[in-house]
């Protein structure tokens, strides 16, 4: 690992989770070119600027395809984010999996939408298909696949991991821990059920949407086989037209258990470690993963230890799983004037920090020499500080005209005030470089500080 990149203290032992903030996109790309695994896990839907910047730098992305249409407020798969507006093309209240939702026959698409995108969306019947296709065509040189396709490509390792864990948890009699492997179940109509309880023979699933929802029980001995068939079907269905003759047959096959976020994280670590023959992996993530992963250090270590002891997987004794929190890559704009303002703000803040340090050093030196009249020094630096603070006020005013506070400081789902792959699609390579490359050189920790500064002054 690059010695200049520092990580926060690790969580766990054998599966050593670390939050890696002192790193930027250029360094991640360099690590990737050196043979280290670097990946971003996102969702199918509208990709916001932080994800687009990762894709621009050519880092592989896996798009999760098991999200619920009404609940995915981050990626809003039932809409198109374009030109700073959310164009709703599907009823948001659907409590079913997004990629099975067919588009309405009559679409209210803006006429100024890029003609290629207009045709892609108009000729698609499934929500997942057009989001996925536009994203891939926006970044043709970047590896972008769905989560189901990723599972299918790595089927041998996936099945070995879950079968080893399932068998050993079963033997221990601690059935509740099976919930760390499978925690939900998908029905052919796209409804998602959650685990209710587990006994000696069955795993029971129930709807968590309303009292009239579905429920079922599945023999535990059938879960892994059912998962394998479901994954095969899911890997096909995102690129299938719902009008195709075999769509309903494939759709019926998607019924099966869904892996928990915990086992997904372990799989990302193990598959990348084996694929790249490294004991250190880098996983770019949004705020949700950073928030939940720190609470499960003990269980990650426990499950990984079972795999070390009971499986023949060629995995390291300690796997360093570095999470890179990329959600703070927000200050990106398609407007050149706004980009200049953002850059000037960063430069001014750097100057203000330097002035504060120099002021402290000079005052300390004067006092060490017995000089107590330091008013002129304070006045000199105060004048400089006021100059840059005054400039910052004007810059923040301009930035406010583009970015709303809910986008910069709250959850991404509170707003549509960002550009997506639908905006970026028609931009040339040189134009994209201008948009992304400056932010690519700034560490995640420094981006966090800049947003904190803006929050105080917005």
C-alpha positions in Angstrom: 0.0 0.0 0.0 1.2 3.5 -0.8 3.0 4.7 2.3 1.7 8.3 1.9 -1.9 7.1 2.4 -3.0 7.0 6.0 -6.0 5.1 7.3 -8.1 5.4 10.4 -7.8 2.7 12.9 -9.1 -0.6 11.7 -12.3 -2.4 12.8 -12.0 -6.1 13.5 -9.1 -8.4 13.1 -8.9 -10.9 10.3 -11.3 -8.9 8.2 -9.7 -5.5 8.9 -12.0 -2.7 7.9 -10.4 0.7 7.7 -11.8 4.1 6.7 -9.4 5.5 4.2 -9.9 9.3 3.9 -6.4 10.7 3.1 -6.6 9.7 -0.5 -7.8 11.2 -3.8 -9.0 9.8 -7.1 -5.7 10.2 -8.8 -4.1 8.0 -6.1 -6.8 5.5 -6.4 -6.3 5.3 -10.1 -2.6 4.9 -9.5 -3.2 2.0 -7.1 -5.5 0.4 -9.6 -2.9 0.7 -12.4 -0.4 -0.9 -9.9 -2.7 -4.0 -9.6 -4.6 -3.2 -6.5 -8.4 -3.8 -6.5 -10.4 -0.5 -6.5 -14.1 -0.7 -7.0 -17.3 1.4 -6.4 -20.5 -0.2 -5.4 -23.5 2.0 -6.3 -27.2 1.4 -7.5 -28.9 1.3 -10.8 -30.5 4.7 -11.4 -29.4 8.3 -11.6 -25.6 8.5 -10.9 -24.7 11.6 -9.0 -21.4 13.6 -9.5 -19.3 11.7 -7.0 -20.0 8.4 -8.8 -19.6 10.0 -12.2 -16.1 11.2 -11.1 -15.1 7.7 -10.1 -16.3 6.3 -13.4 -14.5 9.1 -15.3 -11.3 8.0 -13.7 -11.9 4.5 -15.1 -12.5 2.8 -11.8 -14.8 -0.3 -12.0 -18.4 0.1 -10.7 -20.9 -2.5 -9.6 -24.5 -1.3 -9.7 -26.8 -2.9 -7.2 -30.0 -4.1 -8.9 -32.2 -5.2 -5.9 -33.5 -1.8 -4.8 -37.1 -0.9 -4.1 -38.5 1.8 -6.4 -40.3 3.8 -3.7 -37.4 3.6 -1.2 -34.3 4.4 -3.3 -34.2 8.1 -2.7 -30.5 8.3 -3.5 -30.7 7.1 -7.1 -34.4 7.8 -7.9 -34.6 5.0 -10.5 -38.2 6.0 -11.4 -37.0 9.4 -12.6 -34.5 11.0 -14.9 -32.4 13.7 -13.4 -31.6 16.1 -16.2 -30.8 19.8 -16.3 -31.2 20.2 -12.6 -34.7 18.8 -12.6 -36.3 15.5 -11.7 -38.5 14.1 -14.5 -40.7 11.5 -13.0 -41.4 8.7 -15.5 -42.8 6.0 -13.2 -45.0 6.0 -10.1 -42.8 6.3 -7.1 -45.1 4.6 -4.7 -44.3 1.1 -6.1 -43.0 -1.0 -3.2 -41.4 -3.4 -5.7 -37.9 -4.0 -7.1 -37.0 -1.3 -9.5 -35.6 -3.3 -12.5 -38.9 -5.2 -12.9 -40.9 -2.0 -13.4 -42.1 -1.5 -16.9 -42.2 2.0 -18.3 -45.6 3.5 -19.2 -46.5 3.6 -22.9 -46.7 7.4 -22.9 -43.5 9.0 -21.7 -43.2 12.7 -20.8 -39.6 13.2 -21.9 -38.1 16.7 -22.4 -37.6 17.4 -26.1 -34.1 18.9 -25.4 -32.9 15.6 -24.0 -30.0 14.3 -26.1 -31.4 12.4 -29.1 -29.4 9.2 -28.3 -30.7 9.2 -24.8 -34.2 10.0 -26.0 -34.1 6.9 -28.3 -32.6 4.6 -25.6 -35.3 5.5 -23.1 -38.1 5.5 -25.6 -37.1 2.0 -26.8 -36.8 0.6 -23.3 -39.6 -1.0 -21.4 -37.7 -1.7 -18.2 -36.4 1.0 -15.8 -33.2 -0.8 -15.1 -32.3 -1.2 -18.8 -32.2 2.4 -19.8 -30.4 3.6 -16.7 -27.8 0.9 -17.1 -27.4 1.4 -20.8 -27.0 5.2 -20.6 -24.5 4.8 -17.8 -22.4 2.3 -19.7 -22.5 4.4 -22.9 -21.5 7.5 -21.0 -18.3 5.7 -19.9 -17.6 3.1 -22.6 -14.0 2.5 -21.3 -15.0 1.9 -17.7 -16.1 -1.5 -16.4 -19.7 -1.1 -15.3 -21.8 -4.1 -14.5 -24.8 -5.0 -12.4 -24.5 -6.6 -9.0 -26.2 -9.7 -10.3 -23.8 -9.9 -13.3 -20.9 -9.5 -10.8 -22.3 -12.4 -8.6 -22.7 -14.5 -11.7 -19.2 -13.8 -13.0 -17.8 -14.9 -9.6 -20.3 -17.7 -9.0 -17.8 -20.3 -7.9 -16.4 -18.1 -5.1 -19.8 -16.7 -4.1 -21.3 -20.2 -3.7 -18.3 -21.5 -1.8 -18.4 -18.5 0.7 -22.2 -18.7 1.4 -22.3 -22.5 1.5 -19.3 -22.7 3.9 -20.8 -20.1 6.2 -24.3 -21.5 6.0 -23.1 -25.1 6.8 -21.0 -24.0 9.8 -23.7 -21.7 11.3 -26.2 -24.5 10.9 -23.9 -26.9 12.8 -23.4 -24.3 15.6 -27.2 -24.1 16.1 -27.1 -20.4 16.2 -29.7 -20.0 13.5 -30.3 -16.3 13.9 -26.8 -15.7 12.4 -28.2 -17.1 9.1 -29.8 -13.7 8.8 -26.3 -12.4 8.2 -26.2 -14.4 5.0 -29.8 -14.1 3.7 -32.0 -11.3 5.1 -34.6 -10.9 2.4 -36.5 -12.8 -0.3 -37.7 -11.5 -3.7 -40.9 -12.7 -5.3 -41.5 -12.9 -9.1 -43.8 -9.8 -8.9 -40.8 -7.8 -7.5 -42.1 -7.7 -3.9 -39.4 -8.0 -1.2 -40.0 -9.9 2.0 -37.7 -9.8 5.1 -36.7 -12.6 7.4 -39.2 -13.0 10.3 -37.6 -15.9 12.1 -35.7 -19.1 11.6 -36.2 -22.6 13.1 -34.6 -26.0 12.6 -36.0 -26.6 9.1 -37.3 -23.3 7.7 -36.5 -19.6 7.2 -39.7 -17.6 7.4 -40.2 -14.4 5.4 -42.8 -11.7 5.7 -43.8 -8.4 4.0 -42.7 -5.4 5.9 -44.8 -3.0 3.9 -48.4 -3.6 5.1 -50.5 -6.1 7.0 -51.8 -7.5 3.7 -48.4 -8.3 2.2 -47.1 -11.8 1.3 -45.5 -14.3 3.6 -43.8 -17.6 3.0 -41.5 -20.2 4.5 -38.6 -21.8 2.7 -36.7 -24.9 3.6 -33.2 -24.0 4.6 -31.8 -26.8 2.6 -33.3 -25.2 -0.6 -32.1 -21.6 0.0 -28.6 -21.8 -1.7 -29.9 -23.6 -4.8 -32.8 -21.0 -5.0 -30.3 -18.2 -4.6 -28.2 -19.5 -7.5 -31.1 -19.7 -9.9 -32.4 -16.3 -8.8 -29.0 -14.7 -9.4 -28.8 -16.2 -12.9 -32.2 -14.8 -13.8 -31.4 -11.4 -12.2 -28.2 -11.1 -14.3 -30.3 -11.5 -17.5 -33.4 -9.5 -16.6 -31.9 -6.0 -16.5 -30.9 -6.2 -20.2 -34.1 -8.0 -21.2 -37.1 -6.2 -22.8 -40.3 -7.1 -20.8 -41.9 -7.7 -24.2 -39.4 -10.5 -25.1 -41.0 -13.9 -25.3 -38.9 -15.4 -22.5 -39.2 -12.4 -20.1 -42.0 -13.9 -18.0 -40.1 -17.2 -17.7 -37.0 -15.4 -16.5 -39.0 -13.2 -14.2 -40.5 -16.3 -12.5 -37.0 -17.5 -11.9 -35.9 -14.4 -9.9 -37.7 -15.6 -6.8 -35.1 -16.4 -4.2 -33.2 -15.1 -1.1 -31.2 -11.9 -1.2 -27.8 -11.6 0.4 -27.4 -9.2 3.3 -25.1 -6.1 3.2 -22.8 -7.9 5.6 -22.1 -10.8 3.3 -22.0 -8.5 0.3 -19.1 -6.6 1.9 -17.2 -9.8 2.7 -17.7 -11.0 -0.9 -16.4 -7.7 -2.3 -13.3 -8.1 -0.2 -12.7 -11.8 -0.9 -13.4 -11.7 -4.6 -11.2 -8.7 -5.2 -8.4 -10.2 -3.0 -8.5 -13.5 -4.9 -8.9 -11.8 -8.3 -6.0 -9.4 -7.8 -3.9 -11.6 -5.5 -3.7 -8.8 -2.9 -4.3 -8.7 0.9 -5.5 -5.0 0.6 -8.5 -3.8 -1.3 -10.1 -0.4 -1.8 -13.9 0.0 -1.9 -15.4 3.4 -2.7 -18.7 3.9 -0.9 -21.4 6.4 -0.1 -22.4 7.5 3.4 -24.7 4.6 4.1 -22.0 2.0 3.9 -19.6 4.0 6.1 -22.4 4.4 8.7 -23.5 0.8 9.0 -20.2 -1.0 8.5 -18.6 0.3 11.7 -21.3 -1.4 13.8 -20.5 -4.9 12.6 -16.7 -5.3 13.1 -17.2 -8.3 15.3 -19.4 -10.3 13.0 -17.3 -9.5 9.9 -14.3 -10.9 11.8 -16.3 -14.0 13.0 -17.5 -14.9 9.5 -14.2 -14.3 7.9 -12.5 -16.5 10.5 -14.9 -19.4 9.6 -13.9 -19.1 6.0 -10.2 -19.1 6.9 -10.6 -22.2 9.0 -13.2 -24.2 7.1 -12.9 -23.3 3.4 -10.2 -24.0 0.8 -10.4 -20.4 -0.5 -7.0 -18.8 -1.1 -7.6 -15.8 1.1 -5.1 -13.9 3.3 -4.9 -14.4 7.0 -5.7 -10.7 7.3 -7.7 -9.0 4.6 -7.4 -5.2 4.7 -10.7 -3.8 3.5 -10.2 0.0 2.9 -13.4 2.0 2.6 -12.9 5.2 0.7 -15.9 7.6 1.6 -16.4 9.4 -1.7 -19.8 11.1 -1.0 -18.0 14.4 -0.3 -17.1 14.8 -4.0 -20.0 17.1 -4.4 -18.6 20.4 -5.5 -18.7 19.6 -9.2 -20.4 21.7 -11.9 -20.9 21.7 -15.6 -20.7 25.5 -15.5 -17.1 26.8 -16.0 -17.7 29.9 -14.0 -18.9 27.9 -11.0 -15.9 25.6 -11.3 -13.6 28.6 -11.2 -15.4 30.0 -8.1 -15.1 26.6 -6.4 -11.4 26.5 -7.2 -10.9 30.1 -6.0 -12.7 29.3 -2.8 -10.4 26.3 -2.1 -7.3 28.5 -2.9 -8.5 31.2 -0.6 -9.1 28.8 2.2 -5.6 27.4 1.8 -4.2 30.9 1.9 -6.3 31.8 5.1 -4.9 28.6 6.8 -1.4 29.6 5.8 -1.8 33.2 7.0 -3.1 32.0 10.4 0.0 29.7 10.7 2.4 32.5 9.7 0.7 35.0 12.0 1.1 32.6 15.0 4.8 31.9 14.2 5.7 35.6 13.8 4.0 36.6 17.1 5.7 33.7 18.9 9.1 34.8 17.5 8.5 38.5 18.5 7.5 37.5 22.0 10.6 35.3 22.4 12.7 38.4 21.6 10.9 40.3 24.3 8.9 42.4 21.9 5.4 43.0 23.3 4.1 45.7 20.9 2.7 43.4 18.2 -0.3 45.5 17.1 1.3 46.2 13.7 1.7 42.4 13.0 -1.9 41.7 14.0 -3.1 44.6 11.8 -1.1 43.3 8.8 -2.5 39.8 9.0 -6.0 41.0 9.9 -6.0 43.0 6.6 -5.0 40.0 4.6 -7.6 37.8 6.4 -10.4 40.3 5.7 -9.4 40.5 2.1 -9.8 36.7 1.5 -12.9 36.5 3.7 -14.5 39.2 1.6 -13.7 37.4 -1.6 -15.1 34.2 -0.1 -18.4 35.8 0.6 -18.8 36.7 -3.0 -17.7 33.2 -4.1 -20.1 31.5 -1.7 -22.9 33.7 -3.1 -22.1 32.5 -6.6 -21.9 28.8 -5.4 -25.3 29.2 -3.7 -26.8 30.1 -7.0 -25.9 26.6 -8.2 -25.9 24.3 -5.2 -28.7 24.1 -2.7 -27.9 23.4 1.0 -29.7 20.1 1.0 -27.5 18.8 -1.8 -24.2 19.8 -0.1 -25.0 19.1 3.5 -27.8 16.6 3.8 -28.8 13.4 2.2 -28.5 13.3 -1.6 -32.1 12.2 -1.9 -33.4 15.5 -0.6 -32.8 17.2 -3.9 -32.4 16.8 -7.7 -30.0 19.7 -7.8 -27.1 17.8 -9.4 -26.1 16.6 -12.9 -26.3 12.9 -13.8 -25.2 10.6 -16.6 -28.0 12.0 -18.7 -26.4 15.4 -18.6 -22.9 14.2 -19.0 -23.7 11.8 -21.9 -23.0 14.3 -24.8 -19.9 15.9 -23.2 -16.5 15.4 -24.9 -13.5 13.9 -23.2 -11.7 17.3 -22.9 -14.9 18.8 -21.4 -15.2 16.0 -18.9 -11.5 16.4 -17.9 -12.2 20.1 -17.0 -15.2 19.0 -14.9 -13.6 16.3 -12.9 -9.8 16.5 -12.8 -9.4 19.3 -10.3 -11.5 17.5 -7.7 -9.6 14.3 -8.5 -6.5 15.8 -6.9 -8.1 16.6 -3.5 -8.1 14.1 -0.7 -11.5 12.9 0.7 -10.6 14.4 4.1 -9.9 17.8 2.6 -13.2 17.7 0.7 -14.9 17.0 3.9 -13.2 20.0 5.5 -14.2 22.2 2.6 -17.9 21.2 3.0 -17.7 21.8 6.7 -16.4 25.3 6.0 -19.2 25.9 3.5 -21.8 24.7 6.0 -20.6 27.3 8.6 -20.8 30.1 6.0 -23.6 29.0 3.7 
